[in-house]
Amino acid sequence: MEIKLNKFDVLFISSLFCLTLMLSCSVKNDDYKEITYQELPSDVRKKFKEVYGYKEPPKIINGKRVTYMPPFVECYNVDQNCTCRIKSKGGIIRDPYFVITSCKKTAKMSWAILQRVFIIKNDSIYYPWSNDGVTTSGEARSFDVLIDTLKFRVEKMR
């Protein structure tokens, strides 16, 4: 039995193969424990509250009013001696992720995490888990998000 494929069939199969390959290589954060805001360590909870409540007053730059906008991604370590660095990796379309490094530990975090605030304590990284990543220009993150109602995830850094 001979199977004949036209050029559209070949294109479709090739596209399907490429899509499957791209999805199978994406960064997935599957090794986590889910906890509530109240279950966060007290110093981590305090830092989240500080970050979500932060807002700068409007500034005048070149005669124009500029309002505060929360950063696209933020990272902090509760250990003041450890800085936190974030690098965006992967492609814009295929497999975008962040590499977060602090105190010689690293974590790969997917762009699919919508509330992109990461707090590190010892070898664990904590982040809110939400289906919404909305922020409002000129307002603190807490304007749109009631942080004590969110679920959080904690993962071990490597």
DOROMI-374355 format. One record per residue (C-alpha): chain; x, y, z. Coordinates in pm, whole numbers. Each point is the difference from the previous one (the first is absolute). Example, Ala and Ser with C-alpha at 12.3 -4.5 7.8 and 13.67 -1.06 7.14 Angstrom:
residues 2
<loke><cadena>A</cadena><east>1230</east><north>-450</north><up>780</up></loke>
<loke><cadena>A</cadena><east>137</east><north>344</north><up>-66</up></loke>
***
This chain:
residues 158
<loke><cadena>A</cadena><east>0</east><north>0</north><up>0</up></loke>
<loke><cadena>A</cadena><east>144</east><north>334</north><up>-105</up></loke>
<loke><cadena>A</cadena><east>-85</east><north>326</north><up>174</up></loke>
<loke><cadena>A</cadena><east>21</east><north>314</north><up>-208</up></loke>
<loke><cadena>A</cadena><east>36</east><north>334</north><up>172</up></loke>
<loke><cadena>A</cadena><east>-47</east><north>331</north><up>-169</up></loke>
<loke><cadena>A</cadena><east>210</east><north>302</north><up>94</up></loke>
<loke><cadena>A</cadena><east>-267</east><north>129</north><up>242</up></loke>
<loke><cadena>A</cadena><east>-4</east><north>-333</north><up>187</up></loke>
<loke><cadena>A</cadena><east>379</east><north>10</north><up>29</up></loke>
<loke><cadena>A</cadena><east>-11</east><north>361</north><up>120</up></loke>
<loke><cadena>A</cadena><east>-267</east><north>-85</north><up>259</up></loke>
<loke><cadena>A</cadena><east>191</east><north>-302</north><up>131</up></loke>
<loke><cadena>A</cadena><east>324</east><north>200</north><up>13</up></loke>
<loke><cadena>A</cadena><east>-171</east><north>283</north><up>187</up></loke>
<loke><cadena>A</cadena><east>-155</east><north>-244</north><up>245</up></loke>
<loke><cadena>A</cadena><east>339</east><north>-162</north><up>61</up></loke>
<loke><cadena>A</cadena><east>167</east><north>340</north><up>60</up></loke>
<loke><cadena>A</cadena><east>-276</east><north>109</north><up>238</up></loke>
<loke><cadena>A</cadena><east>28</east><north>-327</north><up>195</up></loke>
<loke><cadena>A</cadena><east>377</east><north>43</north><up>21</up></loke>
<loke><cadena>A</cadena><east>-31</east><north>359</north><up>122</up></loke>
<loke><cadena>A</cadena><east>-254</east><north>-89</north><up>269</up></loke>
<loke><cadena>A</cadena><east>199</east><north>-295</north><up>124</up></loke>
<loke><cadena>A</cadena><east>307</east><north>219</north><up>56</up></loke>
<loke><cadena>A</cadena><east>-173</east><north>274</north><up>195</up></loke>
<loke><cadena>A</cadena><east>93</east><north>81</north><up>359</up></loke>
<loke><cadena>A</cadena><east>-252</east><north>-152</north><up>234</up></loke>
<loke><cadena>A</cadena><east>-9</east><north>68</north><up>370</up></loke>
<loke><cadena>A</cadena><east>-148</east><north>-331</north><up>112</up></loke>
<loke><cadena>A</cadena><east>206</east><north>-70</north><up>313</up></loke>
<loke><cadena>A</cadena><east>-168</east><north>235</north><up>248</up></loke>
<loke><cadena>A</cadena><east>-204</east><north>6</north><up>317</up></loke>
<loke><cadena>A</cadena><east>-311</east><north>219</north><up>8</up></loke>
<loke><cadena>A</cadena><east>-65</east><north>200</north><up>318</up></loke>
<loke><cadena>A</cadena><east>-220</east><north>287</north><up>119</up></loke>
<loke><cadena>A</cadena><east>113</east><north>352</north><up>84</up></loke>
<loke><cadena>A</cadena><east>-31</east><north>-82</north><up>371</up></loke>
<loke><cadena>A</cadena><east>230</east><north>-303</north><up>-42</up></loke>
<loke><cadena>A</cadena><east>285</east><north>211</north><up>-142</up></loke>
<loke><cadena>A</cadena><east>294</east><north>52</north><up>238</up></loke>
<loke><cadena>A</cadena><east>-57</east><north>330</north><up>182</up></loke>
<loke><cadena>A</cadena><east>298</east><north>180</north><up>-160</up></loke>
<loke><cadena>A</cadena><east>-107</east><north>-114</north><up>-350</up></loke>
<loke><cadena>A</cadena><east>-360</east><north>108</north><up>69</up></loke>
<loke><cadena>A</cadena><east>125</east><north>339</north><up>120</up></loke>
<loke><cadena>A</cadena><east>207</east><north>49</north><up>-319</up></loke>
<loke><cadena>A</cadena><east>-297</east><north>-91</north><up>-223</up></loke>
<loke><cadena>A</cadena><east>-217</east><north>249</north><up>190</up></loke>
<loke><cadena>A</cadena><east>269</east><north>268</north><up>-43</up></loke>
<loke><cadena>A</cadena><east>41</east><north>-67</north><up>-375</up></loke>
<loke><cadena>A</cadena><east>-375</east><north>-13</north><up>-69</up></loke>
<loke><cadena>A</cadena><east>-55</east><north>322</north><up>197</up></loke>
<loke><cadena>A</cadena><east>283</east><north>196</north><up>-167</up></loke>
<loke><cadena>A</cadena><east>-88</east><north>299</north><up>-216</up></loke>
<loke><cadena>A</cadena><east>196</east><north>306</north><up>-106</up></loke>
<loke><cadena>A</cadena><east>-163</east><north>341</north><up>-31</up></loke>
<loke><cadena>A</cadena><east>-34</east><north>139</north><up>-355</up></loke>
<loke><cadena>A</cadena><east>306</east><north>177</north><up>-140</up></loke>
<loke><cadena>A</cadena><east>34</east><north>282</north><up>-250</up></loke>
<loke><cadena>A</cadena><east>252</east><north>-91</north><up>-269</up></loke>
<loke><cadena>A</cadena><east>55</east><north>243</north><up>-289</up></loke>
<loke><cadena>A</cadena><east>-321</east><north>177</north><up>92</up></loke>
<loke><cadena>A</cadena><east>-208</east><north>-320</north><up>-11</up></loke>
<loke><cadena>A</cadena><east>-160</east><north>-177</north><up>292</up></loke>
<loke><cadena>A</cadena><east>133</east><north>-356</north><up>30</up></loke>
<loke><cadena>A</cadena><east>-180</east><north>-243</north><up>230</up></loke>
<loke><cadena>A</cadena><east>150</east><north>-304</north><up>170</up></loke>
<loke><cadena>A</cadena><east>-46</east><north>-339</north><up>-165</up></loke>
<loke><cadena>A</cadena><east>95</east><north>-318</north><up>190</up></loke>
<loke><cadena>A</cadena><east>297</east><north>-178</north><up>-161</up></loke>
<loke><cadena>A</cadena><east>-57</east><north>-285</north><up>-247</up></loke>
<loke><cadena>A</cadena><east>184</east><north>-236</north><up>234</up></loke>
<loke><cadena>A</cadena><east>145</east><north>46</north><up>350</up></loke>
<loke><cadena>A</cadena><east>223</east><north>-211</north><up>219</up></loke>
<loke><cadena>A</cadena><east>121</east><north>44</north><up>357</up></loke>
<loke><cadena>A</cadena><east>197</east><north>-208</north><up>248</up></loke>
<loke><cadena>A</cadena><east>-92</east><north>35</north><up>368</up></loke>
<loke><cadena>A</cadena><east>372</east><north>-42</north><up>73</up></loke>
<loke><cadena>A</cadena><east>128</east><north>357</north><up>-43</up></loke>
<loke><cadena>A</cadena><east>348</east><north>-134</north><up>-92</up></loke>
<loke><cadena>A</cadena><east>-130</east><north>-172</north><up>-313</up></loke>
<loke><cadena>A</cadena><east>-96</east><north>192</north><up>-309</up></loke>
<loke><cadena>A</cadena><east>-256</east><north>-136</north><up>-241</up></loke>
<loke><cadena>A</cadena><east>60</east><north>3</north><up>-376</up></loke>
<loke><cadena>A</cadena><east>-253</east><north>-71</north><up>-274</up></loke>
<loke><cadena>A</cadena><east>76</east><north>-81</north><up>-361</up></loke>
<loke><cadena>A</cadena><east>-259</east><north>-62</north><up>-267</up></loke>
<loke><cadena>A</cadena><east>82</east><north>-305</north><up>-213</up></loke>
<loke><cadena>A</cadena><east>-153</east><north>-200</north><up>-278</up></loke>
<loke><cadena>A</cadena><east>-185</east><north>151</north><up>-292</up></loke>
<loke><cadena>A</cadena><east>-280</east><north>251</north><up>-12</up></loke>
<loke><cadena>A</cadena><east>-236</east><north>-259</north><up>-147</up></loke>
<loke><cadena>A</cadena><east>160</east><north>-329</north><up>94</up></loke>
<loke><cadena>A</cadena><east>86</east><north>-87</north><up>358</up></loke>
<loke><cadena>A</cadena><east>47</east><north>340</north><up>168</up></loke>
<loke><cadena>A</cadena><east>120</east><north>-32</north><up>359</up></loke>
<loke><cadena>A</cadena><east>189</east><north>184</north><up>270</up></loke>
<loke><cadena>A</cadena><east>321</east><north>-117</north><up>163</up></loke>
<loke><cadena>A</cadena><east>7</east><north>127</north><up>357</up></loke>
<loke><cadena>A</cadena><east>331</east><north>-18</north><up>186</up></loke>
<loke><cadena>A</cadena><east>75</east><north>85</north><up>362</up></loke>
<loke><cadena>A</cadena><east>273</east><north>-123</north><up>238</up></loke>
<loke><cadena>A</cadena><east>133</east><north>-251</north><up>-254</up></loke>
<loke><cadena>A</cadena><east>-344</east><north>-160</north><up>-40</up></loke>
<loke><cadena>A</cadena><east>-202</east><north>8</north><up>-322</up></loke>
<loke><cadena>A</cadena><east>-361</east><north>-53</north><up>-104</up></loke>
<loke><cadena>A</cadena><east>-160</east><north>-3</north><up>-343</up></loke>
<loke><cadena>A</cadena><east>-344</east><north>160</north><up>11</up></loke>
<loke><cadena>A</cadena><east>-250</east><north>-3</north><up>-286</up></loke>
<loke><cadena>A</cadena><east>-152</east><north>318</north><up>-143</up></loke>
<loke><cadena>A</cadena><east>-333</east><north>-178</north><up>61</up></loke>
<loke><cadena>A</cadena><east>28</east><north>113</north><up>362</up></loke>
<loke><cadena>A</cadena><east>-214</east><north>315</north><up>-18</up></loke>
<loke><cadena>A</cadena><east>72</east><north>158</north><up>339</up></loke>
<loke><cadena>A</cadena><east>374</east><north>35</north><up>-57</up></loke>
<loke><cadena>A</cadena><east>120</east><north>79</north><up>351</up></loke>
<loke><cadena>A</cadena><east>254</east><north>-249</north><up>132</up></loke>
<loke><cadena>A</cadena><east>125</east><north>-6</north><up>359</up></loke>
<loke><cadena>A</cadena><east>295</east><north>-221</north><up>94</up></loke>
<loke><cadena>A</cadena><east>73</east><north>-136</north><up>344</up></loke>
<loke><cadena>A</cadena><east>292</east><north>-241</north><up>47</up></loke>
<loke><cadena>A</cadena><east>-30</east><north>-245</north><up>-291</up></loke>
<loke><cadena>A</cadena><east>-373</east><north>51</north><up>-64</up></loke>
<loke><cadena>A</cadena><east>-173</east><north>238</north><up>-239</up></loke>
<loke><cadena>A</cadena><east>-355</east><north>117</north><up>76</up></loke>
<loke><cadena>A</cadena><east>-243</east><north>152</north><up>-251</up></loke>
<loke><cadena>A</cadena><east>-372</east><north>74</north><up>-24</up></loke>
<loke><cadena>A</cadena><east>-210</east><north>-220</north><up>-226</up></loke>
<loke><cadena>A</cadena><east>-284</east><north>178</north><up>-174</up></loke>
<loke><cadena>A</cadena><east>-195</east><north>-7</north><up>-325</up></loke>
<loke><cadena>A</cadena><east>30</east><north>378</north><up>-18</up></loke>
<loke><cadena>A</cadena><east>304</east><north>219</north><up>-52</up></loke>
<loke><cadena>A</cadena><east>-177</east><north>337</north><up>-19</up></loke>
<loke><cadena>A</cadena><east>173</east><north>309</north><up>136</up></loke>
<loke><cadena>A</cadena><east>-128</east><north>357</north><up>-15</up></loke>
<loke><cadena>A</cadena><east>227</east><north>288</north><up>-95</up></loke>
<loke><cadena>A</cadena><east>51</east><north>238</north><up>290</up></loke>
<loke><cadena>A</cadena><east>-110</east><north>-254</north><up>259</up></loke>
<loke><cadena>A</cadena><east>164</east><north>-258</north><up>222</up></loke>
<loke><cadena>A</cadena><east>-45</east><north>-368</north><up>-90</up></loke>
<loke><cadena>A</cadena><east>-238</east><north>-26</north><up>298</up></loke>
<loke><cadena>A</cadena><east>-245</east><north>227</north><up>-186</up></loke>
<loke><cadena>A</cadena><east>-85</east><north>-294</north><up>-230</up></loke>
<loke><cadena>A</cadena><east>100</east><north>-299</north><up>212</up></loke>
<loke><cadena>A</cadena><east>-101</east><north>-93</north><up>353</up></loke>
<loke><cadena>A</cadena><east>320</east><north>-180</north><up>85</up></loke>
<loke><cadena>A</cadena><east>-137</east><north>-181</north><up>305</up></loke>
<loke><cadena>A</cadena><east>-254</east><north>-177</north><up>-224</up></loke>
<loke><cadena>A</cadena><east>259</east><north>-144</north><up>-243</up></loke>
<loke><cadena>A</cadena><east>149</east><north>-346</north><up>3</up></loke>
<loke><cadena>A</cadena><east>378</east><north>-14</north><up>2</up></loke>
<loke><cadena>A</cadena><east>246</east><north>-251</north><up>-132</up></loke>
<loke><cadena>A</cadena><east>335</east><north>-86</north><up>149</up></loke>
<loke><cadena>A</cadena><east>277</east><north>-182</north><up>-187</up></loke>
<loke><cadena>A</cadena><east>354</east><north>-102</north><up>82</up></loke>
<loke><cadena>A</cadena><east>273</east><north>184</north><up>-188</up></loke>
<loke><cadena>A</cadena><east>292</east><north>-194</north><up>-143</up></loke>
***
